[in-house]
Amino acid sequence: MANLAISQDVIIVLALYLGLAGFYLVAAPLALLLYLRNRWHTAGSVERTLLYAAMFVFFPGVLVFSPFLNFRPQAR
Protein backbone atom coordinates (compact mmCIF):
# COMPACT_ATOMS: atom_id res chain seq x y z
CA MET A 1 0.00 0.00 0.00
CA ALA A 2 1.37 3.41 -0.92
CA ASN A 3 1.77 6.19 1.60
CA LEU A 4 -0.79 8.87 0.66
CA ALA A 5 0.62 11.65 2.82
CA ILE A 6 1.06 14.95 0.97
CA SER A 7 4.03 17.02 1.98
CA GLN A 8 3.67 20.65 2.95
CA ASP A 9 5.77 21.71 -0.04
CA VAL A 10 3.25 20.18 -2.44
CA ILE A 11 0.39 21.98 -0.68
CA ILE A 12 2.25 25.31 -0.89
CA VAL A 13 2.97 24.83 -4.60
CA LEU A 14 -0.66 23.89 -5.33
CA ALA A 15 -1.88 26.93 -3.38
CA LEU A 16 0.47 29.19 -5.36
CA TYR A 17 -0.71 27.74 -8.67
CA LEU A 18 -4.34 28.16 -7.62
CA GLY A 19 -3.72 31.74 -6.52
CA LEU A 20 -1.93 32.66 -9.75
CA ALA A 21 -4.62 31.00 -11.85
CA GLY A 22 -7.32 32.87 -9.92
CA PHE A 23 -5.52 36.16 -10.47
CA TYR A 24 -4.91 35.47 -14.18
CA LEU A 25 -8.38 34.13 -15.00
CA VAL A 26 -10.63 36.04 -12.56
CA ALA A 27 -9.25 39.04 -10.68
CA ALA A 28 -7.15 40.82 -13.32
CA PRO A 29 -9.59 40.43 -16.24
CA LEU A 30 -12.56 41.55 -14.14
CA ALA A 31 -10.68 44.60 -12.88
CA LEU A 32 -9.48 45.34 -16.42
CA LEU A 33 -12.99 45.10 -17.89
CA LEU A 34 -14.46 47.35 -15.22
CA TYR A 35 -11.66 49.90 -15.62
CA LEU A 36 -12.08 49.81 -19.40
CA ARG A 37 -15.82 50.39 -19.02
CA ASN A 38 -15.25 53.47 -16.85
CA ARG A 39 -12.49 54.99 -19.01
CA TRP A 40 -13.74 54.06 -22.50
CA HIS A 41 -14.64 57.58 -23.69
CA THR A 42 -11.97 59.53 -21.78
CA ALA A 43 -8.83 57.42 -22.22
CA GLY A 44 -5.92 58.96 -24.07
CA SER A 45 -3.98 57.23 -26.81
CA VAL A 46 -1.18 55.93 -24.55
CA GLU A 47 -3.64 54.69 -21.93
CA ARG A 48 -5.76 53.00 -24.61
CA THR A 49 -2.67 51.28 -26.03
CA LEU A 50 -1.74 49.98 -22.57
CA LEU A 51 -5.30 48.80 -21.99
CA TYR A 52 -5.32 46.91 -25.29
CA ALA A 53 -1.98 45.33 -24.41
CA ALA A 54 -3.42 44.23 -21.07
CA MET A 55 -6.48 42.83 -22.89
CA PHE A 56 -4.12 40.78 -25.06
CA VAL A 57 -2.25 39.45 -22.01
CA PHE A 58 -5.41 38.57 -20.04
CA PHE A 59 -7.49 37.42 -23.04
CA PRO A 60 -8.38 33.93 -21.68
CA GLY A 61 -9.84 35.47 -18.54
CA VAL A 62 -11.67 38.12 -20.55
CA LEU A 63 -13.27 35.34 -22.57
CA VAL A 64 -14.52 33.77 -19.33
CA PHE A 65 -16.41 36.96 -18.37
CA SER A 66 -17.44 38.26 -21.80
CA PRO A 67 -20.73 36.31 -22.08
CA PHE A 68 -21.95 37.71 -18.75
CA LEU A 69 -21.01 41.40 -19.04
CA ASN A 70 -23.04 43.85 -21.09
CA PHE A 71 -21.32 47.17 -21.78
CA ARG A 72 -23.73 48.45 -24.43
CA PRO A 73 -25.12 51.95 -23.86
CA GLN A 74 -28.32 52.16 -21.85
CA ALA A 75 -31.54 53.04 -23.67
CA ARG A 76 -32.70 56.63 -23.27
C-alpha positions in Angstrom: 0.0 0.0 0.0 1.4 3.4 -0.9 1.8 6.2 1.6 -0.8 8.9 0.7 0.6 11.7 2.8 1.1 14.9 1.0 4.0 17.0 2.0 3.7 20.6 3.0 5.8 21.7 0.0 3.2 20.2 -2.4 0.4 22.0 -0.7 2.2 25.3 -0.9 3.0 24.8 -4.6 -0.7 23.9 -5.3 -1.9 26.9 -3.4 0.5 29.2 -5.4 -0.7 27.7 -8.7 -4.3 28.2 -7.6 -3.7 31.7 -6.5 -1.9 32.7 -9.7 -4.6 31.0 -11.8 -7.3 32.9 -9.9 -5.5 36.2 -10.5 -4.9 35.5 -14.2 -8.4 34.1 -15.0 -10.6 36.0 -12.6 -9.2 39.0 -10.7 -7.1 40.8 -13.3 -9.6 40.4 -16.2 -12.6 41.6 -14.1 -10.7 44.6 -12.9 -9.5 45.3 -16.4 -13.0 45.1 -17.9 -14.5 47.4 -15.2 -11.7 49.9 -15.6 -12.1 49.8 -19.4 -15.8 50.4 -19.0 -15.3 53.5 -16.8 -12.5 55.0 -19.0 -13.7 54.1 -22.5 -14.6 57.6 -23.7 -12.0 59.5 -21.8 -8.8 57.4 -22.2 -5.9 59.0 -24.1 -4.0 57.2 -26.8 -1.2 55.9 -24.6 -3.6 54.7 -21.9 -5.8 53.0 -24.6 -2.7 51.3 -26.0 -1.7 50.0 -22.6 -5.3 48.8 -22.0 -5.3 46.9 -25.3 -2.0 45.3 -24.4 -3.4 44.2 -21.1 -6.5 42.8 -22.9 -4.1 40.8 -25.1 -2.3 39.4 -22.0 -5.4 38.6 -20.0 -7.5 37.4 -23.0 -8.4 33.9 -21.7 -9.8 35.5 -18.5 -11.7 38.1 -20.5 -13.3 35.3 -22.6 -14.5 33.8 -19.3 -16.4 37.0 -18.4 -17.4 38.3 -21.8 -20.7 36.3 -22.1 -22.0 37.7 -18.8 -21.0 41.4 -19.0 -23.0 43.8 -21.1 -21.3 47.2 -21.8 -23.7 48.4 -24.4 -25.1 51.9 -23.9 -28.3 52.2 -21.8 -31.5 53.0 -23.7 -32.7 56.6 -23.3 
